[in-house]
Structures are given as structure tokens and as C-alpha cells.
């Protein structure tokens, strides 16, 4: 859900993803230090969950940027 929500939301004006920041802040408040997210989704562009790869060798860069942001934020908190 985290990657899907971030991909739908898109980057904020400062390169952040407010939905990711809010979710990770809530995890921190609950003492959660391990986060997992699905890092695959192949399919059609019109699907409810934006795909990483939508056709053969065609990739959706915005979804990869959202995934990179999630991984970076988790690592910056020294979580797993």
C-alpha cells in the first residue's frame, strides 16, 4: 500500500512523498522499526496500482522514484 499510495500521490514540490512521511512517522510513534513494501508490480498503466513495468521493456520511472524514496527514508531511520 505504501508504494501504491506514493506512486498515486506523486512527488511533492520538494521531492518528498507526504503519504510516505506520514506513514513512517506513525510507525515511529508506535515503535515499529521494520517496514516491508511490495517492490514489484507488472501490468497495465490503467490499473489501480501503478506498475513498475507496464510493457516489455517499458518502465514507469515515477514508481521507481517512489520506491527509492521509501527505501531511502527507511534507511535514514536505521530501520530494516
CNS distance restraints for C-alpha pairs under 8 A (distance, minus, plus):
assign (resid   1 and name CA) (resid   5 and name CA) 5.88 0.50 0.50
assign (resid   1 and name CA) (resid  37 and name CA) 7.38 0.50 0.50
assign (resid   1 and name CA) (resid  38 and name CA) 7.93 0.50 0.50
assign (resid   2 and name CA) (resid   6 and name CA) 6.11 0.50 0.50
assign (resid   2 and name CA) (resid  19 and name CA) 7.80 0.50 0.50
assign (resid   2 and name CA) (resid  20 and name CA) 6.52 0.50 0.50
assign (resid   2 and name CA) (resid  23 and name CA) 7.84 0.50 0.50
assign (resid   2 and name CA) (resid  37 and name CA) 6.58 0.50 0.50
assign (resid   3 and name CA) (resid   7 and name CA) 5.97 0.50 0.50
assign (resid   3 and name CA) (resid  37 and name CA) 6.72 0.50 0.50
assign (resid   3 and name CA) (resid  38 and name CA) 7.16 0.50 0.50
assign (resid   3 and name CA) (resid  39 and name CA) 7.76 0.50 0.50
assign (resid   3 and name CA) (resid  63 and name CA) 7.61 0.50 0.50
assign (resid   3 and name CA) (resid  66 and name CA) 6.50 0.50 0.50
assign (resid   3 and name CA) (resid  67 and name CA) 6.14 0.50 0.50
assign (resid   3 and name CA) (resid  70 and name CA) 7.57 0.50 0.50
assign (resid   4 and name CA) (resid   8 and name CA) 6.16 0.50 0.50
assign (resid   4 and name CA) (resid  49 and name CA) 5.56 0.50 0.50
assign (resid   4 and name CA) (resid  50 and name CA) 6.54 0.50 0.50
assign (resid   5 and name CA) (resid   9 and name CA) 6.00 0.50 0.50
assign (resid   5 and name CA) (resid  19 and name CA) 7.00 0.50 0.50
assign (resid   6 and name CA) (resid  10 and name CA) 5.95 0.50 0.50
assign (resid   6 and name CA) (resid  11 and name CA) 7.79 0.50 0.50
assign (resid   6 and name CA) (resid  17 and name CA) 6.15 0.50 0.50
assign (resid   6 and name CA) (resid  19 and name CA) 6.28 0.50 0.50
assign (resid   6 and name CA) (resid  20 and name CA) 6.41 0.50 0.50
assign (resid   6 and name CA) (resid  63 and name CA) 7.99 0.50 0.50
assign (resid   6 and name CA) (resid  66 and name CA) 5.87 0.50 0.50
assign (resid   7 and name CA) (resid  50 and name CA) 6.63 0.50 0.50
assign (resid   7 and name CA) (resid  62 and name CA) 6.66 0.50 0.50
assign (resid   7 and name CA) (resid  63 and name CA) 5.23 0.50 0.50
assign (resid   7 and name CA) (resid  66 and name CA) 5.82 0.50 0.50
assign (resid   8 and name CA) (resid  49 and name CA) 7.92 0.50 0.50
assign (resid   8 and name CA) (resid  50 and name CA) 7.22 0.50 0.50
assign (resid   9 and name CA) (resid  17 and name CA) 7.30 0.50 0.50
assign (resid   9 and name CA) (resid  19 and name CA) 7.59 0.50 0.50
assign (resid  10 and name CA) (resid  17 and name CA) 6.78 0.50 0.50
assign (resid  10 and name CA) (resid  62 and name CA) 7.30 0.50 0.50
assign (resid  10 and name CA) (resid  66 and name CA) 7.52 0.50 0.50
assign (resid  11 and name CA) (resid  15 and name CA) 5.24 0.50 0.50
assign (resid  11 and name CA) (resid  16 and name CA) 5.50 0.50 0.50
assign (resid  11 and name CA) (resid  17 and name CA) 5.33 0.50 0.50
assign (resid  11 and name CA) (resid  66 and name CA) 7.60 0.50 0.50
assign (resid  12 and name CA) (resid  16 and name CA) 5.09 0.50 0.50
assign (resid  12 and name CA) (resid  17 and name CA) 5.75 0.50 0.50
assign (resid  12 and name CA) (resid  18 and name CA) 7.12 0.50 0.50
assign (resid  16 and name CA) (resid  21 and name CA) 7.94 0.50 0.50
assign (resid  16 and name CA) (resid  69 and name CA) 7.55 0.50 0.50
assign (resid  17 and name CA) (resid  21 and name CA) 6.36 0.50 0.50
assign (resid  17 and name CA) (resid  66 and name CA) 7.53 0.50 0.50
assign (resid  17 and name CA) (resid  69 and name CA) 7.67 0.50 0.50
assign (resid  18 and name CA) (resid  22 and name CA) 6.03 0.50 0.50
assign (resid  19 and name CA) (resid  23 and name CA) 6.13 0.50 0.50
assign (resid  20 and name CA) (resid  24 and name CA) 6.09 0.50 0.50
assign (resid  20 and name CA) (resid  70 and name CA) 6.77 0.50 0.50
assign (resid  21 and name CA) (resid  25 and name CA) 5.96 0.50 0.50
assign (resid  22 and name CA) (resid  26 and name CA) 6.19 0.50 0.50
assign (resid  23 and name CA) (resid  27 and name CA) 6.28 0.50 0.50
assign (resid  24 and name CA) (resid  28 and name CA) 6.17 0.50 0.50
assign (resid  24 and name CA) (resid  74 and name CA) 7.87 0.50 0.50
assign (resid  25 and name CA) (resid  29 and name CA) 6.30 0.50 0.50
assign (resid  26 and name CA) (resid  30 and name CA) 6.33 0.50 0.50
assign (resid  27 and name CA) (resid  31 and name CA) 6.21 0.50 0.50
assign (resid  27 and name CA) (resid  32 and name CA) 4.97 0.50 0.50
assign (resid  27 and name CA) (resid  33 and name CA) 7.23 0.50 0.50
assign (resid  28 and name CA) (resid  32 and name CA) 5.60 0.50 0.50
assign (resid  28 and name CA) (resid  33 and name CA) 6.92 0.50 0.50
assign (resid  33 and name CA) (resid  79 and name CA) 5.06 0.50 0.50
assign (resid  33 and name CA) (resid  80 and name CA) 6.53 0.50 0.50
assign (resid  34 and name CA) (resid  79 and name CA) 5.77 0.50 0.50
assign (resid  34 and name CA) (resid  80 and name CA) 4.81 0.50 0.50
assign (resid  35 and name CA) (resid  74 and name CA) 7.41 0.50 0.50
assign (resid  35 and name CA) (resid  79 and name CA) 7.55 0.50 0.50
assign (resid  35 and name CA) (resid  80 and name CA) 6.38 0.50 0.50
assign (resid  39 and name CA) (resid  67 and name CA) 7.25 0.50 0.50
assign (resid  40 and name CA) (resid  51 and name CA) 7.57 0.50 0.50
assign (resid  40 and name CA) (resid  52 and name CA) 6.51 0.50 0.50
assign (resid  41 and name CA) (resid  49 and name CA) 7.85 0.50 0.50
assign (resid  41 and name CA) (resid  50 and name CA) 7.51 0.50 0.50
assign (resid  41 and name CA) (resid  51 and name CA) 4.78 0.50 0.50
assign (resid  41 and name CA) (resid  52 and name CA) 5.56 0.50 0.50
assign (resid  41 and name CA) (resid  53 and name CA) 6.90 0.50 0.50
assign (resid  42 and name CA) (resid  51 and name CA) 4.98 0.50 0.50
assign (resid  42 and name CA) (resid  52 and name CA) 5.90 0.50 0.50
assign (resid  42 and name CA) (resid  53 and name CA) 4.89 0.50 0.50
assign (resid  42 and name CA) (resid  54 and name CA) 5.58 0.50 0.50
assign (resid  42 and name CA) (resid  55 and name CA) 7.88 0.50 0.50
assign (resid  43 and name CA) (resid  47 and name CA) 7.19 0.50 0.50
assign (resid  43 and name CA) (resid  51 and name CA) 5.57 0.50 0.50
assign (resid  43 and name CA) (resid  53 and name CA) 6.68 0.50 0.50
assign (resid  43 and name CA) (resid  54 and name CA) 4.88 0.50 0.50
assign (resid  43 and name CA) (resid  55 and name CA) 7.22 0.50 0.50
assign (resid  44 and name CA) (resid  50 and name CA) 7.80 0.50 0.50
assign (resid  44 and name CA) (resid  51 and name CA) 6.76 0.50 0.50
assign (resid  44 and name CA) (resid  54 and name CA) 5.27 0.50 0.50
assign (resid  44 and name CA) (resid  55 and name CA) 7.55 0.50 0.50
assign (resid  45 and name CA) (resid  50 and name CA) 6.17 0.50 0.50
assign (resid  45 and name CA) (resid  51 and name CA) 6.50 0.50 0.50
assign (resid  45 and name CA) (resid  54 and name CA) 6.12 0.50 0.50
assign (resid  46 and name CA) (resid  50 and name CA) 7.58 0.50 0.50
assign (resid  47 and name CA) (resid  51 and name CA) 7.74 0.50 0.50
assign (resid  50 and name CA) (resid  63 and name CA) 7.03 0.50 0.50
assign (resid  51 and name CA) (resid  60 and name CA) 6.92 0.50 0.50
assign (resid  51 and name CA) (resid  63 and name CA) 7.19 0.50 0.50
assign (resid  52 and name CA) (resid  59 and name CA) 5.66 0.50 0.50
assign (resid  52 and name CA) (resid  60 and name CA) 5.32 0.50 0.50
assign (resid  52 and name CA) (resid  61 and name CA) 7.54 0.50 0.50
assign (resid  52 and name CA) (resid  63 and name CA) 5.81 0.50 0.50
assign (resid  52 and name CA) (resid  64 and name CA) 6.61 0.50 0.50
assign (resid  53 and name CA) (resid  57 and name CA) 7.30 0.50 0.50
assign (resid  53 and name CA) (resid  58 and name CA) 5.81 0.50 0.50
assign (resid  53 and name CA) (resid  59 and name CA) 4.32 0.50 0.50
assign (resid  53 and name CA) (resid  60 and name CA) 6.14 0.50 0.50
assign (resid  54 and name CA) (resid  58 and name CA) 5.93 0.50 0.50
assign (resid  54 and name CA) (resid  59 and name CA) 6.10 0.50 0.50
assign (resid  54 and name CA) (resid  60 and name CA) 7.20 0.50 0.50
assign (resid  55 and name CA) (resid  59 and name CA) 7.40 0.50 0.50
assign (resid  60 and name CA) (resid  64 and name CA) 6.87 0.50 0.50
assign (resid  61 and name CA) (resid  65 and name CA) 6.22 0.50 0.50
assign (resid  62 and name CA) (resid  66 and name CA) 6.30 0.50 0.50
assign (resid  63 and name CA) (resid  67 and name CA) 6.25 0.50 0.50
assign (resid  64 and name CA) (resid  68 and name CA) 6.07 0.50 0.50
assign (resid  65 and name CA) (resid  69 and name CA) 6.15 0.50 0.50
assign (resid  66 and name CA) (resid  70 and name CA) 6.35 0.50 0.50
assign (resid  67 and name CA) (resid  71 and name CA) 6.31 0.50 0.50
assign (resid  68 and name CA) (resid  72 and name CA) 6.00 0.50 0.50
assign (resid  69 and name CA) (resid  73 and name CA) 6.05 0.50 0.50
assign (resid  70 and name CA) (resid  74 and name CA) 6.22 0.50 0.50
assign (resid  71 and name CA) (resid  75 and name CA) 6.10 0.50 0.50
assign (resid  72 and name CA) (resid  76 and name CA) 6.01 0.50 0.50
assign (resid  73 and name CA) (resid  77 and name CA) 6.47 0.50 0.50
assign (resid  74 and name CA) (resid  78 and name CA) 6.52 0.50 0.50
assign (resid  74 and name CA) (resid  79 and name CA) 5.55 0.50 0.50
assign (resid  74 and name CA) (resid  80 and name CA) 6.93 0.50 0.50
assign (resid  75 and name CA) (resid  79 and name CA) 5.78 0.50 0.50
assign (resid  75 and name CA) (resid  80 and name CA) 7.08 0.50 0.50
